[in-house]
Amino acid sequence: MARAKFQTLTEQMFYTLLCLKNECYGMDILDRVPAMTNQRVNIGSGTLYTLLEQFLEAGMIRETKVEGRRRSYILTDKGREMLQREYFRLAEQLKDYCSIFGKEERL
C-alpha cells in the first residue's frame, strides 16, 4: 500500500520547509541547507524545484514574489504544522533511542 504524501518528511523536505520560515528564493535554499547542516545535507536544484512545486500544490508554502524566473516563497500555517509534526516525530524517535541505549549513548 502506498504511503500518504507528506506523512513523514525526507531530510531535503524538512530543511526546505525550515528555510522557508523566512521568505527566500530557491537559490537561497540551495545555499542555506548545506550551511545549516554543516554540509551534511545537500539538495539538488531539480529536487528542490520539484519539492517547491509539490509544497505549493499542497498549500504548505506560498509564492511571495516573481521577478522573471526568480520566485520567492514562504511557509504557510499548513507548512508550519507539518514541520512541527515532523519535529515531534523525530523527537519521539530520539527519546525511544535514549530509552533503549541509555544516557551514555547520547551524542
GROMACS elastic network, one bead per residue, 0.5 to 0.9 nm:
[ bonds ]
;  ai    aj funct       b0    kb
    2     5     6  0.87823   500
    3     6     6  0.85575   500
    3     7     6  0.72425   500
    4     7     6  0.55176   500
    4     8     6  0.85994   500
    5     8     6  0.78175   500
    5     9     6  0.89735   500
    6     9     6  0.58588   500
    6    10     6  0.88183   500
    6    13     6  0.89218   500
    6    82     6  0.80474   500
    7    82     6  0.86781   500
    7    86     6  0.87292   500
    8    82     6  0.86127   500
    8    85     6  0.85875   500
    8    86     6  0.64661   500
    8    89     6  0.85087   500
    9    12     6  0.78055   500
    9    13     6  0.55204   500
    9    14     6  0.57574   500
    9    82     6  0.86688   500
    9    83     6  0.83321   500
    9    86     6  0.67740   500
   10    13     6  0.51016   500
   10    14     6  0.61300   500
   10    15     6  0.86396   500
   11    14     6  0.50409   500
   11    15     6  0.61056   500
   11    16     6  0.83962   500
   11    41     6  0.73601   500
   12    15     6  0.53939   500
   12    16     6  0.60070   500
   12    17     6  0.86313   500
   12    33     6  0.83369   500
   12    41     6  0.72331   500
   12    42     6  0.74292   500
   12    43     6  0.61977   500
   12    47     6  0.84124   500
   12    48     6  0.79267   500
   12    51     6  0.86130   500
   13    16     6  0.51704   500
   13    17     6  0.62571   500
   13    18     6  0.85226   500
   13    48     6  0.84783   500
   13    51     6  0.70105   500
   14    17     6  0.53933   500
   14    18     6  0.61136   500
   14    19     6  0.87483   500
   14    83     6  0.67023   500
   14    86     6  0.77995   500
   14    87     6  0.88719   500
   15    19     6  0.60878   500
   15    20     6  0.86081   500
   15    29     6  0.85075   500
   15    32     6  0.89003   500
   15    33     6  0.62112   500
   15    36     6  0.87406   500
   15    37     6  0.88597   500
   15    41     6  0.85206   500
   16    19     6  0.52595   500
   16    20     6  0.65333   500
   16    29     6  0.65173   500
   16    30     6  0.87118   500
   16    33     6  0.72538   500
   16    43     6  0.87019   500
   16    48     6  0.77201   500
   16    51     6  0.82260   500
   16    52     6  0.82710   500
   17    20     6  0.50640   500
   17    21     6  0.69642   500
   17    55     6  0.87788   500
   17    60     6  0.83940   500
   17    61     6  0.80370   500
   17    74     6  0.84802   500
   17    75     6  0.66997   500
   17    79     6  0.70999   500
   17    80     6  0.78561   500
   17    82     6  0.89937   500
   17    83     6  0.69031   500
   18    21     6  0.57066   500
   18    22     6  0.85758   500
   18    33     6  0.89055   500
   18    75     6  0.83415   500
   18    80     6  0.85631   500
   18    83     6  0.73723   500
   19    22     6  0.66391   500
   19    23     6  0.81572   500
   19    24     6  0.76619   500
   19    28     6  0.85256   500
   19    29     6  0.62854   500
   19    32     6  0.71345   500
   19    33     6  0.73725   500
   19    74     6  0.85867   500
   19    75     6  0.86538   500
   20    23     6  0.56985   500
   20    24     6  0.64492   500
   20    25     6  0.89155   500
   20    29     6  0.80979   500
   20    61     6  0.78412   500
   20    73     6  0.66569   500
   20    75     6  0.51643   500
   20    76     6  0.89707   500
   21    24     6  0.87900   500
   21    74     6  0.62989   500
   21    75     6  0.55488   500
   21    76     6  0.86731   500
   21    80     6  0.79368   500
   22    73     6  0.83310   500
   22    74     6  0.60187   500
   22    75     6  0.74233   500
   23    64     6  0.75729   500
   23    72     6  0.64025   500
   23    73     6  0.54288   500
   23    75     6  0.77182   500
   24    27     6  0.81854   500
   24    28     6  0.60606   500
   24    29     6  0.72073   500
   24    64     6  0.88618   500
   24    71     6  0.82897   500
   24    72     6  0.50600   500
   24    73     6  0.56665   500
   24    74     6  0.68186   500
   25    28     6  0.51591   500
   25    29     6  0.66894   500
   25    65     6  0.88736   500
   25    70     6  0.68698   500
   25    71     6  0.57269   500
   25    73     6  0.63153   500
   26    29     6  0.51468   500
   26    30     6  0.65019   500
   26    31     6  0.89484   500
   26    45     6  0.83327   500
   26    48     6  0.74071   500
   26    49     6  0.73892   500
   26    52     6  0.82144   500
   26    70     6  0.78102   500
   26    71     6  0.70623   500
   26    72     6  0.67546   500
   26    73     6  0.78594   500
   27    30     6  0.50613   500
   27    31     6  0.65563   500
   27    32     6  0.87109   500
   27    45     6  0.82623   500
   27    70     6  0.85937   500
   28    31     6  0.52119   500
   28    32     6  0.59820   500
   28    33     6  0.86168   500
   29    33     6  0.59242   500
   29    34     6  0.88075   500
   29    43     6  0.85060   500
   29    48     6  0.82676   500
   30    33     6  0.60594   500
   30    34     6  0.73963   500
   30    42     6  0.74515   500
   30    43     6  0.62938   500
   30    44     6  0.74675   500
   30    45     6  0.71569   500
   30    48     6  0.77565   500
   31    34     6  0.62062   500
   31    35     6  0.65625   500
   31    36     6  0.89825   500
   31    42     6  0.87772   500
   32    35     6  0.50269   500
   32    36     6  0.59756   500
   32    37     6  0.85124   500
   33    36     6  0.52909   500
   33    37     6  0.61806   500
   33    38     6  0.85321   500
   33    39     6  0.77773   500
   33    40     6  0.88156   500
   33    41     6  0.65687   500
   33    42     6  0.64170   500
   33    43     6  0.74705   500
   34    37     6  0.51946   500
   34    38     6  0.58822   500
   34    40     6  0.64407   500
   34    41     6  0.54866   500
   34    42     6  0.54006   500
   34    43     6  0.80705   500
   35    38     6  0.53665   500
   35    39     6  0.60154   500
   35    40     6  0.87805   500
   35    41     6  0.88134   500
   36    39     6  0.75774   500
   36    40     6  0.88275   500
   36    41     6  0.86978   500
   37    40     6  0.53048   500
   37    41     6  0.59779   500
   37    42     6  0.85912   500
   38    41     6  0.77845   500
   39    42     6  0.67555   500
   43    46     6  0.83360   500
   43    47     6  0.64473   500
   43    48     6  0.61848   500
   44    47     6  0.52594   500
   44    48     6  0.61129   500
   44    49     6  0.87254   500
   45    49     6  0.61332   500
   45    50     6  0.84728   500
   46    49     6  0.54524   500
   46    50     6  0.61898   500
   46    51     6  0.86219   500
   47    50     6  0.51899   500
   47    51     6  0.61355   500
   47    52     6  0.86277   500
   48    51     6  0.50904   500
   48    52     6  0.61190   500
   48    53     6  0.86520   500
   49    53     6  0.61814   500
   49    54     6  0.85949   500
   50    53     6  0.52305   500
   50    54     6  0.62794   500
   50    55     6  0.86528   500
   51    54     6  0.50258   500
   51    55     6  0.59914   500
   51    56     6  0.84515   500
   52    55     6  0.50737   500
   52    56     6  0.60709   500
   52    57     6  0.86170   500
   52    61     6  0.78165   500
   52    73     6  0.85419   500
   53    56     6  0.50870   500
   53    57     6  0.62403   500
   53    58     6  0.86474   500
   54    57     6  0.51174   500
   54    58     6  0.61615   500
   54    59     6  0.86257   500
   54    60     6  0.86526   500
   55    58     6  0.50318   500
   55    59     6  0.61097   500
   55    60     6  0.50761   500
   55    61     6  0.57260   500
   55    62     6  0.82468   500
   55    79     6  0.79820   500
   56    59     6  0.51262   500
   56    60     6  0.60414   500
   56    61     6  0.52550   500
   56    62     6  0.58854   500
   56    63     6  0.76675   500
   57    60     6  0.77653   500
   57    61     6  0.84788   500
   58    61     6  0.78907   500
   58    78     6  0.87080   500
   58    79     6  0.87337   500
   59    62     6  0.68654   500
   59    75     6  0.89985   500
   59    76     6  0.70963   500
   59    77     6  0.88467   500
   59    78     6  0.66549   500
   59    79     6  0.72161   500
   60    74     6  0.88006   500
   60    75     6  0.62186   500
   60    76     6  0.53550   500
   60    77     6  0.72253   500
   60    78     6  0.51088   500
   60    80     6  0.74744   500
   60    81     6  0.87617   500
   60    82     6  0.78920   500
   61    73     6  0.64694   500
   61    74     6  0.55056   500
   61    77     6  0.83702   500
   61    78     6  0.78744   500
   61    79     6  0.60710   500
   61    80     6  0.88744   500
   62    72     6  0.85250   500
   62    73     6  0.55104   500
   62    74     6  0.56425   500
   62    75     6  0.65461   500
   62    76     6  0.64953   500
   63    66     6  0.77236   500
   63    71     6  0.68767   500
   63    72     6  0.58012   500
   63    74     6  0.66328   500
   64    71     6  0.73775   500
   64    72     6  0.54428   500
   64    73     6  0.52785   500
   64    74     6  0.67963   500
   65    70     6  0.79858   500
   65    71     6  0.54867   500
   65    72     6  0.51372   500
   65    73     6  0.72730   500
   66    69     6  0.70391   500
   66    70     6  0.58327   500
   66    72     6  0.66816   500
   67    70     6  0.50500   500
   67    71     6  0.62462   500
   67    72     6  0.86359   500
   68    71     6  0.77702   500
   75    78     6  0.78956   500
   75    79     6  0.55672   500
   75    80     6  0.63318   500
   76    79     6  0.50598   500
   76    80     6  0.61701   500
   76    81     6  0.86037   500
   77    81     6  0.61517   500
   77    82     6  0.86572   500
   78    81     6  0.51233   500
   78    82     6  0.63114   500
   78    83     6  0.86865   500
   79    82     6  0.50666   500
   79    83     6  0.61474   500
   79    84     6  0.85363   500
   80    83     6  0.50528   500
   80    84     6  0.60916   500
   80    85     6  0.86136   500
   81    84     6  0.50190   500
   81    85     6  0.61321   500
   81    86     6  0.86065   500
   82    85     6  0.50890   500
   82    86     6  0.62356   500
   82    87     6  0.85951   500
   83    86     6  0.51408   500
   83    87     6  0.61746   500
   83    88     6  0.87594   500
   84    88     6  0.62615   500
   84    89     6  0.85786   500
   85    88     6  0.51901   500
   85    89     6  0.61535   500
   85    90     6  0.86707   500
   86    90     6  0.61381   500
   86    91     6  0.84937   500
   87    90     6  0.52156   500
   87    91     6  0.61153   500
   87    92     6  0.86535   500
   88    92     6  0.61594   500
   88    93     6  0.86655   500
   89    92     6  0.51931   500
   89    93     6  0.64223   500
   89    94     6  0.88451   500
   90    93     6  0.50114   500
   90    94     6  0.63022   500
   90    95     6  0.86399   500
   91    94     6  0.50690   500
   91    95     6  0.61782   500
   91    96     6  0.86415   500
   92    96     6  0.61363   500
   92    97     6  0.85827   500
   93    96     6  0.50558   500
   93    97     6  0.61903   500
   93    98     6  0.86541   500
   94    97     6  0.50459   500
   94    98     6  0.62062   500
   94    99     6  0.86203   500
   95    98     6  0.51425   500
   95    99     6  0.61655   500
   95   100     6  0.87261   500
   96    99     6  0.51038   500
   96   100     6  0.63259   500
   96   101     6  0.86711   500
   97   100     6  0.52700   500
   97   101     6  0.60630   500
   97   102     6  0.77655   500
   97   105     6  0.87846   500
   97   106     6  0.86978   500
   98   101     6  0.51826   500
   98   103     6  0.59805   500
   98   104     6  0.85694   500
   98   105     6  0.71345   500
   98   106     6  0.67769   500
   99   102     6  0.53584   500
   99   103     6  0.78236   500
  101   104     6  0.73766   500
  101   105     6  0.58258   500
  101   106     6  0.81786   500
  102   105     6  0.59140   500
  102   106     6  0.74866   500
  103   106     6  0.54946   500
  104   107     6  0.85320   500
